[in-house]
Amino acid sequence: MKPPPFEYLAVDSVDAAVGALAEAGGDGKIIAGGQSLLPMLNFRLLRPSVLVDINRVPDLAYVRDDGDRIRIGALTRHYMLQTSELVAAQLPVLHEAMQHVAHLAIRNRGTIGGSLSHADPAAELPMMTLLLDANLDVRSASGRRTIGAQDFFLGALSTALEEDDMVVAIDVPKLPARTGWAFEEVSRRSGDFALACVAVTLSNREDKFGRVRIGMMGVGETPMRASEAEALLEGQPYSDGLVDAAINAIRASVEPNTDLHASSDYRRHLVGILAERAIRKAWTRAMEGSDA
Amino acid sequence: MPEAVSIRITVNGVTYERSVEPRLLLSDFLRGELGLTGTHVGCEHGVCGACTVLVNGDSARSCLFLAAQLDGAEVKTVEGLGTAQAMSPVQKAFHECHALQCGFCTPGMLITTMDILSKFPDADDEQIREGLSGNLCRCTGYQNIVRAVRMAADNIKAQAQEEAAS
């Protein structure tokens, strides 16, 4: 339960960080909050030759209003995101999700860039970037590029990041006014990873479903969007039968794992229950035209 | 052998200059290098909360921190809260509420309580429970710990009011 040996390099700029990663030739790891990386090191699931510490890089921790988007620096701690008034006002569904992220001491340290790069399939932030159509700004020694959340998560703990890439910021479109939203999660204990989770944003267009976004996690190797259910709902008037059809589509589309905590069948059952609650709650909020 | 890292770190008000191996965990630095064995090591992967300390005022798992990362940092451990003769308000409340049995989780509980009460001085029961949810206790059933945090919050507020009035 002690980490294997590694070199330690504290850098003071993004350029130095990605330079060190390139130099390590795939053997280097960025350490930000370390709340996922250090357990993996303690278990010796990873043996990097060098840890590149970005905690002293200035101007990487922020939540910024960028017109029609919210920009979040990679080093933003979960606690800062959880308590951001900007997030609470513009992205209430993300604010709600943050209440479910780990525990106080972990939230004080853990970062959004780290959570996304780690890509645990049962973590909240990867799913939220997918739900909210976020883009990830990525830097490497050879340049800068943007990866959409839909192209970022490739598998459990596997992302589109190359060995010398570093996430530097996340760019999230603000939700349109009168967007209804909901976040429903079941975990064994407060702050644990989810057994299953569903988050929804939707709009009400002349008493019909407008744009619908449904994110799910805990029921596959990556967070997922329920595209089939989204398409079923969009443009249709609300009815119990329609919601049931969407729930059935969701249950049919997932292949959850069985593990110590829950069986595949239970997770499939659960994701439907959570989706039903979330769709109804989001629809009610959209009808009220408020985010109360 | 990786190059050692020089750090200057303040723990419970005392500044230490040390050269540490990069992989040395803060928990082992505190216990092994400084002899501060009040910080307990339970799971060593961030689940149990026993090793929680304050780093620059915020609670953090010392098993998920490298000592090398702490150059210039201020750390507070359970030894920095008070003494048996002069207990801090939080320690007093734990004592009065019988909020510990075997005591293994207690240092982490006390430190976490410090952070809860500094961030949410008016914490209600739900906030207290949520705040404590990252710390495991296998003896008490938590009820007396929640009671102790509530009592500590009340005592701290009463003390502040008294001081303001005098």
Interface residues (C-beta under 8 A of the other chain):
Chain A: M1 K2 P3 P4 P5 F6 E7 Y8 A10 I31 G34 Q35 L38 P39 L41 N42 F43 L51 D53 N55 Y79 A102 H103 L104 A105 I106 N108 R109 R189 S190 G191
Chain B: M1 P2 E3 V5 E21 P22 R23 L25 D28 E44 H45 G46 G49 T52 D58 S59 A60 R61 C63 L64 F65 L66 A68 Q69 D71 T112 D115 I116 K119 R129 E130 G131 S133 G134 N135
